Amino acid sequence: MPDTGEHPAKDIAGRTDEKDISVRADGHEGASPLIEAQGLGFHHPGGRWLFLGLDLSLQAGEVLAILGPNGCGKSTLLDVLLDIHRPQEGQVRKQATCSFVPQFFTPPFAYSVLDIVLMGRSTHIQTFGTPSPQDVAIARQALADLGIDDLARRDFAQLSGGQRQLVLAARALATEAPIMLLDEPTSALDVHNQDRLLTLLHRLSRERGLTILFTTHQPNHALAVAHKTLLMTQPQARFGPTATVLTVDNLKQLFDIDMIRLPAQFNDQRFENIMPVYATQLGACHARIRPPTDPKSVD
């Protein structure tokens, strides 16, 4: 049998199992999944299958990273898991409510940042009711958890794209839902705020037992926080422990670019990074951009 590159390796919880056994992030085996998809298939009317026969299963406290190229169906998968789209095949089972962090959100009216985060408390407030002091305290704590409590009185529409993403993450956190789904939550963030958000996701899974699913184009984000990874390869997606699934061979097939795995050490901590190898770094890009023509030099 050819070497697929999927060798047994320790995942972030220290397990070395080759198969994807049912183990929670807290080490308890056999608990029923909090969110599960079996044989999932979806396509838009008249379009190709975005995914088919897709399986995934997550228990309380587990983090899933979903990787794939543009247009492969990552955002659509989240919509299916949220019951926004109905799959043509398979089924989704959820044992708890979900919160969601979209890539983009433009409110129809002017709202303060605190008002946006308080929208996450809507399911806890009676119809025609107003937020209680407890709701306001929870919203402010969510802002503090993201390190953006100083933005509470700012107009949401006047924030940068990265600041908006952090506010939307705070809104999802304020819902207190046991399952959180995030669609490319770091796409507009600088590296410092990427680290801040990833650290929060790690804490939420470990300290509060949240089950978290997020899409990303960055393999290192999966290495940093994800117990499991889903690669949206065609025709069959790959799902399993991050250390088993996230190989350079699998990523090369997924993104159609060479990848390398680099060991690193910082403050006596050993870890690995995965990096793409760009054609320009190998001198393989010979195309040159011609300078603009000076109209005065043309006869």
ABEGO torsion letter per residue (X at the ends): XBBAGBBBBBBAAGBABABBBBBBAAGBBGBBBABBBBGBBBBBBGBBBABBGBBBBBBBGBBBBBBEBBGAGAAAAAAAAAGABBBABEBBBBABBBBBBBABBBBABBBBAAAAAAAAAAAABBBGBBBBAAAAAAAAAAAAAAGAAAAAABBAAABBAAAAAAAAAAAAAAAGBABBBBBGAAAABBAAAAAAAAAAAAAAAAAAGBBBBBBBABAAAAAAABABBBBBBOABBBBEBAAAABBAAAAAAAAGBBBBBBBBBBGGBBBBBBBBBBAAAAGABABBBBBBBBAAABX
